[in-house]
């Protein structure tokens, strides 16, 4: 069977996307960023609020991310010292202090910090945020919400840099339990247990092992993988069993058909974790399989529509139908190269 009809994602999807971790944006520091083909600048004000603006001063185009500094709630251009506040308004001109330029404004981007993750709202049509990034501890399952987790170490917060991959390919893992045996070496093919969706989220749960032959009761969580896609940029995963782990995989387009891939891992607090090397070994097991996925994604072609076996059709059709809402039609948005049905 085929799944979806004439669905081709582009490189400017709407939604929340990760641009780093809160710890990477210290107070009163300035940092250049580049996402969605735009140069941006991030700065944390002296009272601790993180702000992101377009990168260029509206005076003569100096890049605020290189040599700029923070004063109060403003970023100061390194070229002539013009000050721009967190909303992108010109607050002060040092050689014309009584008359700031009220006619020029720098675009300010919506930012959220949740669970130590920095999210940027991207909207190609200029719309304001329609929903909020979820709390990973509460959103994926009631089971994970009842546990205690270690704060992610620096080694548990990894950027794989810019890769040749599209966010759509990453989130489709949630509808694809059949890849686990081939790509990740599981003994059996996992069983798709359940899914639900709303406007902004698509959830699936997959069971591993011989016990899973039919739909399981909601109260059972052993040997399962629960995945919550929040928009097309974030995939929140809960591994439930003897070693409960939470993983956030975020894919944020940068430009030129590339994306930055982030991974954050929260390990459950267990007895014996304070022994030398225990947490390091648990973390290594948790992240060991992602390179196998990355190898596939970087060389994968988007099939439109895909040819699907009967056991996988419903989930792929459902996910692609749901994902359409995040790709607002726009002539300036470059489509993802795909294979038409032949």
Secondary structure, DSSP 4 states (H G I P E B T S, - for coil): -EESSS---BS---EEEEEEEGGGS-TT-EEEEEETTEEEEEEE-TTS-EEEEESB-TTT--BTTTT-EEETTEEE-TTT--EEETTSBEEE-TTSTT---SS-BPPEE-EEEETTEEEEEE-TT-PPPSS----HHHHS-HHHHTS-BPPPPGGGEEEEEEES--HHHHHGGGG-TTHHHHHH--SS--EEEEEEE-SSEEEEEEE-STT-SSPPPTT--TTEEEEEEETTTEEEEEEESSS-EEEEEEEEEEETTEEEEEEEEEEBP-TTTTSTTHHHHHHHHHHTTHHHHHHHHHTPPEEESEE--TTTHHHHHHHHHHHGGG----TTSPBPPEEE--
